[in-house]
Amino acid sequence: MQTPDANFSRRQFLQLSSLSSVSLLLGGCGTPIFEDVVGKLSEPLNQQAESLIFQPQKPVPEFSWKQVEPDALIVNTFRNTPIIDSEKYRLVIDGEVNHPLSLSMDDVKKLSFTSMIIRHVCVEGWAAIVQWGGVKLRDLVALAQPKNTVKYAYFISADGYYSSWDINSALHPQTLLAYEKNGAKLPIDNGAPLRLASPIKLGYKQSKWVTKVTLVSSLSLQRGYWEDYGYEWFAGL
């Protein structure tokens, strides 16, 4: 495990700086009170340029356990925290696949466990070093046997939140569906039973309470809750 300096990289700083003017004005990413102004103020970054910079298989350097910031992860809740019956919970993977899946948490936990310590970066301008544990999304996608046409992944959450990713980012080796945070069971406020965790996307792309992953060849007019209000779609780090 490589251990980088706890300070931001120049690239991360520039990315945050480009967003900070919007963030300071909003002051509350993920807060519905700002829904009517986000689309007017946010200026999307060049998605094509970001796609060219992105290296889909290159791991992001991780942090050490002593660098974990247990109190730094702020809970941003989309309206209300959903009530989820763990016994009835299922993760569905469907869309353009040959083998649709409906998995219980026991099924998910039978898959290979992966742990990583990364920086979670919010568009609001704060960040937190967090340990996440769970299953690589690429392992779940492989089980569903995606067709060659797949280019995007949609994530649907129990609270109605939705987002979409390019498939290369979804298959990055450090993109997890996590059920552990900082060595303990993932709390409901942080997205239990399953949430996205990744060092390559801003926080609003890391959906909590994920219930469905739909693999598709094209995006619909609805690309994501905040993205539809003008937040940048690729949102890479």
Secondary structure as UniProt FT lines:
FT   HELIX           10..26
FT   TURN            29..30
FT   HELIX           32..34
FT   HELIX           35..41
FT   HELIX           47..53
FT   TURN            56..57
FT   HELIX           65..67
FT   TURN            70..72
FT   TURN            86..88
FT   STRAND          91..95
FT   STRAND          101..103
FT   HELIX           105..109
FT   STRAND          114..121
FT   TURN            123..124
FT   STRAND          127..136
FT   HELIX           137..144
FT   TURN            148..149
FT   STRAND          152..157
FT   TURN            158..159
FT   STRAND          162..166
FT   HELIX           167..170
FT   TURN            173..174
FT   STRAND          176..181
FT   TURN            182..183
FT   STRAND          184..185
FT   HELIX           188..190
FT   TURN            191..193
FT   STRAND          195..197
FT   TURN            199..200
FT   HELIX           203..205
FT   STRAND          210..216
FT   TURN            225..226
FT   HELIX           227..229
//
